Amino acid sequence: MKQFHCPNGLRVWSTPRSGNEIKFIFREIFEDRCYERHGVTVGDGDVVLDVGANVGMFALALMERFDRLKIVCLEPARPTLACLERNVVESRWRDRHQVTILADAVGAANAEAMITYFPNVPGNSTLFPAEKRQEWDRMLEGLSPLQLKKIHKGLPLLPRWFMRLIATMLFKPAVIQPCRVRTISDVIAQLDLARIDLLKIDIEGAEMDALRGIAEPDWQRIRQLAMEVSPGCKGALDKLVEQLRARGFAKVTAESFTGESVIAVDDPTPCMLYAIRSTRD
């Protein structure tokens, strides 16, 4: 475990070789506010379910800006979980909020599974390692200069063969660990959550399974959704948008990796999906 210093002065514990990933996640969450776009908002006293909490950057960002939040963080990879717990415990904003941390993955049904943890890029740890590696292979071949620049400003200058070499080095050390998979409805029942003001999901290819694990009555508890959609799940995006609208979400918006509203199924990058049931009173 190593502590990294962020541009705003925040100190974050993460795994020792994840410094570049921490920089990228900081930019996404603190600067771009990737989970708070297209009308998705958080306010004092809200209940936030953070599925795929990683080391807790999103939770820390909310804890800094708001008061009296109830945040539930789920993170199944044990080394990442240890960093998440330490970041929350040591946060100077901890006493203003109620934070619950669960060491679980999320899926379509309660089960036992194996998660593949990548020490160099722990945010890419996944229940679907073969698909993750294929996803990165396609990304390295198909990313545009603009998409590469969003990841790191120096990437467009590098030859593709060198980027493939870097990716191989990043993903080659992999640790397979057992984990428990739970449905979101199971978590709702355990914690007796009457409402969820924001359901944030970022779980590297398991997002559609996570949605299938929400019992129909529990959808009415969810006011907003912000979810990363992996490249392999984009084919189901149109149907998902229809389902969310049928469940009463008044505004559903998809955004590409570079910010466009048109989502190409063959685009090798993930996209974001935002859904709002109603505006805040």
Buried (B, 14 or more C-beta within 10 A) or exposed (E): EEEBEBEEEBEBBBBEBBBBBBBBBBBBBBEEBBBBBBBBBBEEEBBBBBBBBBBBBBBBBBBBBBEEBBBBBBBBBBBBBBBBBBBBEEBEBBEBBEBBBBBBBBBBEEEEBEBBBBBBBBBBBBBBBEBBBEBBBBBBEEBBEEBBBBBEEEBBEEEEEEBBEEBEEBBEEBBEBEBBBBBBBBBBEEBEBEEBBBBBBBBBBBBBBBBEBBEEEBBEBBBBBBBBBBBBBBEBBEEBBEBBEEBEBEBBBBBBBEEEEEBEEEBBBBBBBBBBBEEEE
